[in-house]
Amino acid sequence: MAQHGELVGRTYHIKTFGCQMNLHDSERVSGLLDQCGCLEVPTPEEADIVCFMTCCVRENADQRLWGQASATVSMPAPPSGRRVVAVGGCIAQRDGERIREHIPNVDVVFGTSALASLPKLLSEAFEASGGAVEVDTSELAQGFSTDLPSHRAQRFHAWVPIMTGCDNFCTYCIVPYVRGRERSRTFESVVSECRLLAADGVREITLLGQNVNSYGRDVYGSPRFAELVRAVGETGVDRIRFTSSNPKDLSDEVIAAMAETPAVMPHLHLAVQSGSTRILKAMNRRYTREQYLELVSRLRTAMPDLALSTDVIVGFPGEEEEDFLQTLSLVREAAFSSAFTFIYSKRPGTPAAKIVDPTPHEVIQDRFDRLAEQVAQQAHDANQKELGGSVLALVEGSSKRDEAVLVGHSEKNQTVHFSAPEGVDPISLVGRICEVHVDEARTWYLRGTMVGDPR
């Protein structure tokens, strides 16, 4: 790596919006800055470099960026006397230098394939007198961010991208335009990285891709995700998760690999988006309501204890009450234990953005509220099944509200709260897998008592 003397000793703070891929990219940015001699600080007020890693899937992400990045203007200058504001990720890729129309104080813009250029851009920004923005939104055909150094947020968990981009072009989604078409890493490089992570003490790996089920198609001619899951399961890592999984490409081979690989957790996030076949067709999802439910049936036959979560969009242009009722009934039939629910957000540049929809906002909001109520009830009911039993939680740290309370996630991805036994230092349990007897089951978390020794 080229030396960037302007960066040595600089402090930095990274704020991440959006998906797991952005979280992974932030870890790579942090690794790059560490390698340049920078020091991470916990707040933007302390930082010489404030970096925003952005998502443009929904409009509120744009608004959060504009507000938080603009707020850096009113912050006191850092001890160095100069603060550089950088914007990376999907909004940067989409808007480039036009970001300054909303946020004039931005100094550096770097796109989704330009992480490696950040040290150079920052050095140039510090050397400049101000007023010019350094931009790199190069074509989406460069190397993988996994080739860069990493500063993991958690020593016991790692994000492992297996591919980037998307070929599906759902009509509401901006991702193919800001992340490019599907490009898979080689099978050997993914397995090798996972093996090294397991040897480094990582307990849980999350495989990342916009559609992991199509992994390898562009490199090998046909998908190899089932084979990859089995191979990662042999690396010695305790837990494997993956996201995102497009229902249209989830094969019986992948289902078998999930069921037969002990390290794969009994939880799957399977975005449905709508329960109406008519709306699914308008979304270009390329499966029907019936096909989705049949897939759920096959999953539960192979893994009876599987916890399913999903994404649902309410208010897609043209959605009528009957379409929404079909979504509500599918949520019940699929027995989701949790769901991320969203009101449709128009994204300029996508086909759906051109559709004029006269549905009043209050109608859409009412539908959203009814769906949220249904999801909360199902989450509550799912957690009640754990009451009186025990779960295995990978401990992630202390609760923000009470440092004496530890927080982790179960194999089914439920949030678990518990206190360390008397005489046990809570910090010593971070990164350990603990058995927790469930004394209380709430809608969004389990609370219990640790039993036995940590693993």
C-alpha positions as CSV (number, residue, x, y, z in Angstrom):
1,M,0.0,0.0,0.0
2,A,1.2,3.5,-0.8
3,Q,2.2,5.6,2.2
4,H,0.0,8.6,3.1
5,G,1.9,10.7,5.6
6,E,-1.0,13.2,5.9
7,L,-3.1,10.5,7.6
8,V,-0.6,9.3,10.3
9,G,-2.0,10.1,13.7
10,R,-5.4,11.3,12.4
11,T,-8.5,10.2,14.2
12,Y,-11.5,8.7,12.5
13,H,-15.2,7.8,13.1
14,I,-17.3,5.7,10.8
15,K,-21.1,5.9,10.7
16,T,-22.8,3.0,8.8
17,F,-26.3,3.0,7.4
18,G,-28.0,0.0,5.8
19,C,-27.3,-3.6,5.1
20,Q,-24.8,-6.1,6.3
21,M,-22.7,-5.5,3.1
22,N,-22.3,-1.9,4.3
23,L,-21.2,-3.1,7.7
24,H,-18.6,-5.3,6.1
25,D,-17.4,-2.5,3.9
26,S,-17.1,-0.3,7.0
27,E,-14.8,-2.9,8.6
28,R,-12.6,-2.8,5.5
29,V,-12.5,1.1,5.6
30,S,-11.6,0.9,9.2
31,G,-8.8,-1.6,8.4
32,L,-7.5,0.6,5.7
33,L,-7.3,3.7,8.0
34,D,-5.7,1.6,10.8
35,Q,-3.0,0.6,8.3
36,C,-2.4,4.2,7.4
37,G,-1.7,5.1,11.0
38,C,-5.1,6.5,11.9
39,L,-6.8,5.9,15.3
40,E,-10.5,5.1,15.7
41,V,-12.6,7.3,18.1
42,P,-16.1,6.7,19.4
43,T,-17.7,10.0,18.4
44,P,-17.6,12.3,15.3
45,E,-16.9,15.3,17.5
46,E,-13.4,13.8,18.3
47,A,-12.6,12.8,14.7
48,D,-10.4,14.4,12.1
49,I,-12.1,12.1,9.6
50,V,-15.8,11.5,9.7
51,C,-16.9,8.8,7.2
52,F,-20.5,7.9,6.3
53,M,-21.1,4.5,4.7
54,T,-24.4,4.8,3.1
55,C,-27.4,2.9,1.8
56,C,-29.9,4.1,-0.8
57,V,-32.5,1.4,-0.7
58,R,-35.0,3.7,1.1
59,E,-35.5,7.4,1.2
60,N,-35.0,7.8,4.9
61,A,-31.4,6.7,4.5
62,D,-30.8,9.8,2.3
63,Q,-32.4,12.0,4.8
64,R,-30.4,10.6,7.7
65,L,-27.2,11.2,5.8
66,W,-28.1,14.8,4.9
67,G,-28.9,15.5,8.5
68,Q,-26.0,13.9,10.2
69,A,-23.3,14.9,7.6
70,S,-24.6,18.5,7.6
71,A,-24.4,18.5,11.4
72,T,-20.6,18.1,11.3
73,V,-20.4,21.8,10.2
74,S,-21.5,23.0,13.7
75,M,-19.1,20.7,15.6
76,P,-16.0,22.3,17.2
77,A,-12.9,21.8,15.1
78,P,-10.8,18.8,16.2
79,P,-7.4,19.4,17.8
80,S,-5.7,19.1,14.4
81,G,-7.8,22.1,13.2
82,R,-9.1,20.3,10.1
83,R,-12.0,17.8,9.7
84,V,-12.6,15.9,6.5
85,V,-16.1,14.5,5.8
86,A,-16.2,11.5,3.5
87,V,-19.3,9.7,2.0
88,G,-19.0,6.2,0.7
89,G,-21.3,3.3,-0.2
90,C,-24.4,3.2,-2.3
91,I,-25.5,6.9,-2.1
92,A,-22.0,7.9,-3.1
93,Q,-22.1,5.5,-6.1
94,R,-25.5,6.8,-7.2
95,D,-24.9,10.6,-6.7
96,G,-21.2,11.2,-7.0
97,E,-20.2,14.8,-6.7
98,R,-24.0,15.8,-6.8
99,I,-24.0,14.9,-3.1
100,R,-22.7,18.4,-2.4
101,E,-26.0,19.8,-3.7
102,H,-27.4,18.6,-0.4
103,I,-24.3,18.5,1.8
104,P,-21.8,21.3,0.7
105,N,-19.3,20.4,3.5
106,V,-18.5,17.0,2.0
107,D,-14.8,16.7,1.1
108,V,-14.6,13.1,-0.3
109,V,-17.0,10.8,-2.2
110,F,-16.1,7.2,-2.9
111,G,-18.3,4.6,-4.5
112,T,-19.0,0.9,-3.7
113,S,-16.0,-0.3,-5.8
114,A,-13.6,2.4,-4.7
115,L,-12.8,1.5,-1.1
116,A,-9.1,1.1,-1.8
117,S,-8.9,4.7,-3.2
118,L,-10.0,6.2,0.1
119,P,-6.6,6.9,1.7
120,K,-5.4,8.7,-1.4
121,L,-8.6,10.8,-1.6
122,L,-8.4,11.7,2.1
123,S,-4.7,12.7,1.8
124,E,-5.6,14.9,-1.1
125,A,-8.4,16.5,0.8
126,F,-6.2,17.3,3.8
127,E,-3.6,18.8,1.5
128,A,-6.1,20.9,-0.3
129,S,-7.3,24.2,1.2
130,G,-10.9,23.2,1.0
131,G,-13.7,23.9,-1.4
132,A,-13.0,21.0,-3.8
133,V,-14.5,17.5,-3.5
134,E,-12.4,14.4,-4.2
135,V,-14.5,11.8,-6.0
136,D,-14.0,8.2,-7.1
137,T,-17.1,6.3,-8.3
138,S,-15.2,4.1,-10.7
139,E,-17.0,1.5,-12.8
140,L,-18.3,-1.5,-10.8
141,A,-15.7,-4.0,-12.1
142,Q,-12.8,-3.8,-9.7
143,G,-11.5,-6.3,-7.1
144,F,-13.4,-7.5,-4.1
145,S,-13.3,-5.5,-0.8
146,T,-12.2,-8.8,0.9
147,D,-8.7,-8.1,-0.6
148,L,-8.4,-5.1,1.8
149,P,-7.3,-5.2,5.5
150,S,-10.1,-5.5,8.0
151,H,-10.9,-4.2,11.4
152,R,-13.7,-6.4,12.7
153,A,-16.3,-4.8,14.9
154,Q,-16.5,-8.1,16.9
155,R,-13.6,-10.5,17.3
156,F,-16.0,-13.5,17.5
157,H,-18.1,-12.7,14.4
158,A,-17.1,-12.0,10.8
159,W,-19.0,-10.9,7.6
160,V,-17.7,-12.9,4.6
161,P,-18.9,-11.6,1.2
162,I,-19.1,-14.5,-1.3
163,M,-20.3,-12.3,-4.2
164,T,-21.3,-8.8,-5.0
165,G,-24.0,-7.2,-7.2
166,C,-27.3,-8.5,-8.3
167,D,-28.9,-9.7,-11.6
168,N,-32.5,-9.8,-10.5
169,F,-33.6,-6.2,-11.1
170,C,-36.7,-6.2,-8.9
171,T,-38.6,-3.2,-10.1
172,Y,-38.4,-1.4,-6.7
173,C,-34.7,-2.0,-6.0
174,I,-31.7,0.3,-6.7
175,V,-29.1,-2.3,-5.8
176,P,-28.2,-3.6,-9.3
177,Y,-27.5,0.0,-10.3
178,V,-25.2,0.9,-7.4
179,R,-23.6,-2.5,-6.8
180,G,-23.4,-3.8,-10.4
181,R,-24.1,-7.2,-11.8
182,E,-23.4,-10.4,-9.9
183,R,-19.7,-11.3,-9.5
184,S,-18.8,-14.3,-7.4
185,R,-15.5,-14.8,-5.5
186,T,-13.7,-18.1,-6.2
187,F,-14.8,-21.1,-4.1
188,E,-11.3,-21.5,-2.8
189,S,-10.9,-17.9,-1.7
190,V,-14.1,-18.0,0.3
191,V,-13.3,-21.3,2.0
192,S,-9.7,-20.2,2.7
193,E,-10.9,-17.0,4.4
194,C,-13.4,-18.9,6.5
195,R,-10.7,-21.4,7.6
196,L,-8.4,-18.5,8.6
197,L,-11.2,-16.8,10.5
198,A,-12.1,-20.0,12.4
199,A,-8.4,-20.4,13.3
200,D,-8.4,-16.8,14.6
201,G,-11.2,-17.6,17.1
202,V,-14.2,-16.4,15.1
203,R,-17.2,-18.3,16.4
204,E,-19.8,-17.2,13.8
205,I,-19.6,-16.4,10.1
206,T,-22.3,-14.7,8.0
207,L,-22.0,-15.3,4.3
208,L,-23.1,-12.3,2.4
209,G,-24.5,-11.7,-1.1
210,Q,-27.5,-10.0,-2.6
211,N,-28.6,-13.4,-3.7
212,V,-26.4,-16.1,-2.1
213,N,-28.4,-18.9,-3.8
214,S,-26.9,-17.9,-7.2
215,Y,-23.4,-17.9,-5.9
216,G,-20.9,-19.2,-8.5
217,R,-23.2,-19.1,-11.5
218,D,-21.1,-16.4,-13.2
219,V,-17.8,-18.2,-12.5
220,Y,-18.6,-21.9,-12.8
221,G,-21.7,-21.9,-15.0
222,S,-24.1,-23.1,-12.3
223,P,-24.6,-22.2,-8.7
224,R,-22.3,-23.8,-6.1
225,F,-23.9,-22.4,-2.9
226,A,-24.9,-25.8,-1.5
227,E,-21.4,-27.0,-1.9
228,L,-20.0,-23.9,-0.4
229,V,-22.2,-24.2,2.7
230,R,-20.9,-27.7,3.3
231,A,-17.3,-26.7,2.8
232,V,-17.6,-23.7,5.2
233,G,-19.1,-26.1,7.7
234,E,-15.9,-28.1,7.6
235,T,-13.7,-25.2,8.6
236,G,-14.3,-25.6,12.3
237,V,-16.5,-22.5,12.7
238,D,-19.2,-23.0,15.3
239,R,-22.0,-21.1,13.6
240,I,-22.9,-20.3,10.0
241,R,-25.6,-17.8,8.8
242,F,-26.2,-16.3,5.4
243,T,-28.1,-13.5,3.7
244,S,-29.8,-12.6,1.4
245,S,-31.6,-15.6,0.0
246,N,-33.9,-15.1,-3.0
247,P,-36.8,-17.6,-2.9
248,K,-36.7,-18.2,-6.6
249,D,-33.2,-19.7,-6.4
250,L,-33.4,-21.6,-3.1
251,S,-32.8,-25.2,-4.4
252,D,-33.4,-28.6,-2.8
253,E,-29.6,-29.0,-2.8
254,V,-29.2,-25.9,-0.6
255,I,-32.0,-27.0,1.7
256,A,-30.3,-30.4,2.1
257,A,-26.9,-28.7,2.8
258,M,-28.6,-26.5,5.5
259,A,-30.2,-29.5,7.2
260,E,-27.1,-31.7,7.0
261,T,-24.5,-29.1,8.1
262,P,-24.5,-28.9,11.9
263,A,-22.9,-25.4,12.0
264,V,-25.7,-23.9,9.9
265,M,-28.1,-22.2,12.4
266,P,-31.8,-23.1,12.4
267,H,-32.8,-19.6,11.1
268,L,-33.3,-18.4,7.6
269,H,-34.2,-14.9,6.3
270,L,-36.3,-15.4,3.2
271,A,-37.7,-12.2,1.9
272,V,-41.2,-12.5,0.4
273,Q,-42.0,-8.8,-0.1
274,S,-45.7,-9.5,-0.9
275,G,-48.2,-12.2,-0.5
276,S,-50.0,-11.3,-3.7
277,T,-49.0,-13.1,-6.9
278,R,-50.2,-10.0,-8.8
279,I,-47.9,-7.7,-6.9
280,L,-45.0,-10.1,-6.9
281,K,-45.2,-10.1,-10.7
282,A,-45.2,-6.3,-10.8
283,M,-42.2,-6.4,-8.5
284,N,-40.4,-8.9,-10.9
285,R,-39.8,-11.3,-8.1
286,R,-40.3,-14.3,-10.4
287,Y,-42.2,-16.6,-8.0
288,T,-45.9,-16.8,-7.0
289,R,-47.5,-16.9,-3.6
290,E,-48.1,-20.6,-4.0
291,Q,-44.5,-21.3,-4.9
292,Y,-43.3,-19.4,-1.9
293,L,-45.5,-21.3,0.5
294,E,-44.5,-24.6,-1.1
295,L,-40.9,-23.7,-0.6
296,V,-41.6,-22.9,3.1
297,S,-43.2,-26.4,3.4
298,R,-40.1,-28.0,2.0
299,L,-37.9,-26.1,4.4
300,R,-40.0,-27.1,7.4
301,T,-40.1,-30.7,6.3
302,A,-36.3,-30.8,6.2
303,M,-35.8,-28.6,9.3
304,P,-38.9,-28.8,11.5
305,D,-37.5,-26.4,14.1
306,L,-36.5,-23.7,11.6
307,A,-37.2,-20.1,12.5
308,L,-38.1,-18.0,9.4
309,S,-37.9,-14.3,9.1
310,T,-38.7,-12.1,6.1
311,D,-39.0,-8.7,4.5
312,V,-42.4,-7.2,3.5
313,I,-43.1,-4.1,1.5
314,V,-46.5,-2.4,2.1
315,G,-47.9,0.1,-0.4
316,F,-46.1,-1.0,-3.6
317,P,-47.7,1.0,-6.5
318,G,-51.1,-0.6,-7.4
319,E,-51.5,-2.6,-4.2
320,E,-55.1,-3.0,-3.4
321,E,-56.8,-4.1,-0.2
322,E,-57.2,-7.7,-1.5
323,D,-53.5,-7.8,-2.3
324,F,-52.7,-6.7,1.2
325,L,-55.0,-9.2,2.8
326,Q,-53.2,-11.9,0.8
327,T,-49.9,-10.6,2.4
328,L,-51.4,-10.8,5.9
329,S,-52.6,-14.4,5.3
330,L,-49.2,-15.5,3.9
331,V,-47.5,-14.0,6.9
332,R,-49.7,-16.2,9.1
333,E,-49.4,-19.3,6.9
334,A,-45.6,-19.1,6.7
335,A,-45.5,-18.6,10.5
336,F,-42.7,-16.1,10.4
337,S,-41.1,-15.5,13.8
338,S,-40.0,-12.0,12.8
339,A,-40.2,-9.7,9.9
340,F,-38.8,-6.4,8.7
341,T,-41.7,-4.4,7.4
342,F,-41.4,-1.3,5.2
343,I,-43.7,1.2,3.5
344,Y,-42.7,1.4,-0.2
345,S,-40.1,4.0,-0.9
346,K,-39.8,5.3,-4.4
347,R,-36.2,5.1,-5.7
348,P,-35.5,7.3,-8.7
349,G,-34.0,5.2,-11.6
350,T,-36.0,2.1,-10.8
351,P,-39.0,0.9,-13.0
352,A,-41.5,1.1,-10.1
353,A,-40.7,4.8,-9.6
354,K,-42.5,5.6,-12.9
355,I,-45.8,4.1,-11.7
356,V,-48.4,6.6,-10.5
357,D,-50.3,5.3,-7.5
358,P,-53.3,7.2,-6.2
359,T,-53.6,5.2,-2.9
360,P,-53.8,7.7,0.0
361,H,-50.9,7.6,2.5
362,E,-53.3,7.1,5.4
363,V,-54.6,3.9,3.7
364,I,-51.0,2.6,3.3
365,Q,-50.2,3.5,6.9
366,D,-53.2,1.7,8.2
367,R,-52.2,-1.4,6.3
368,F,-48.6,-1.1,7.6
369,D,-49.9,-0.8,11.2
370,R,-52.1,-3.9,10.8
371,L,-49.2,-5.9,9.4
372,A,-46.9,-4.7,12.2
373,E,-49.4,-5.8,14.8
374,Q,-49.6,-9.3,13.1
375,V,-45.9,-9.6,13.0
376,A,-45.5,-8.6,16.7
377,Q,-48.1,-11.2,17.7
378,Q,-46.3,-13.9,15.8
379,A,-42.9,-12.9,17.3
380,H,-44.5,-13.1,20.8
381,D,-46.0,-16.5,20.1
382,A,-42.8,-17.9,18.7
383,N,-40.8,-16.7,21.8
384,Q,-43.4,-18.3,24.2
385,K,-42.3,-21.7,22.8
386,E,-38.9,-21.2,24.4
387,L,-40.3,-20.4,27.9
388,G,-39.1,-22.9,30.5
389,G,-36.5,-24.4,28.2
390,S,-33.0,-23.3,27.3
391,V,-31.3,-21.7,24.4
392,L,-27.6,-21.4,23.4
393,A,-26.6,-17.7,23.1
394,L,-23.4,-16.3,21.5
395,V,-22.6,-13.4,23.9
396,E,-22.0,-10.1,22.1
397,G,-21.6,-7.7,25.0
398,S,-23.5,-5.8,27.7
399,S,-26.9,-4.2,27.4
400,K,-26.8,-0.5,26.6
401,R,-29.3,0.1,29.5
402,D,-27.5,-2.1,32.1
403,E,-23.9,-3.1,31.9
404,A,-24.6,-6.0,34.3
405,V,-26.9,-7.6,31.7
406,L,-25.3,-9.6,28.9
407,V,-26.8,-9.7,25.4
408,G,-26.5,-12.4,22.8
409,H,-28.3,-14.2,20.0
410,S,-29.7,-17.7,20.1
411,E,-29.3,-20.2,17.3
412,K,-32.7,-19.0,16.0
413,N,-31.4,-15.4,16.0
414,Q,-33.5,-14.4,19.0
415,T,-32.1,-11.6,21.2
416,V,-31.2,-13.1,24.7
417,H,-30.6,-11.2,27.9
418,F,-29.1,-12.7,31.0
419,S,-26.8,-11.8,33.9
420,A,-23.4,-13.4,34.6
421,P,-23.4,-15.8,37.5
422,E,-22.1,-14.4,40.8
423,G,-18.3,-14.2,40.8
424,V,-18.0,-14.4,37.0
425,D,-16.6,-11.4,35.2
426,P,-19.2,-10.5,32.5
427,I,-16.5,-9.4,30.1
428,S,-15.0,-13.0,30.2
429,L,-18.2,-14.3,28.6
430,V,-18.2,-12.1,25.5
431,G,-17.6,-14.2,22.5
432,R,-18.5,-17.4,24.4
433,I,-21.6,-19.6,23.8
434,C,-23.7,-19.9,27.0
435,E,-26.7,-22.0,27.8
436,V,-29.5,-19.8,29.1
437,H,-32.6,-21.1,30.8
438,V,-35.5,-18.9,29.6
439,D,-37.4,-17.4,32.5
440,E,-39.2,-14.7,30.5
441,A,-40.3,-14.6,26.9
442,R,-41.2,-11.1,25.5
443,T,-42.1,-10.1,22.0
444,W,-38.6,-9.1,20.9
445,Y,-36.3,-10.8,23.4
446,L,-35.8,-13.7,25.8
447,R,-34.5,-13.2,29.4
448,G,-33.1,-15.9,31.5
449,T,-30.4,-17.4,33.7
450,M,-27.1,-18.9,32.6
451,V,-26.7,-22.6,33.4
452,G,-23.6,-24.7,33.1
453,D,-20.2,-23.6,31.8
454,P,-19.7,-21.4,28.8
455,R,-18.3,-22.9,25.6
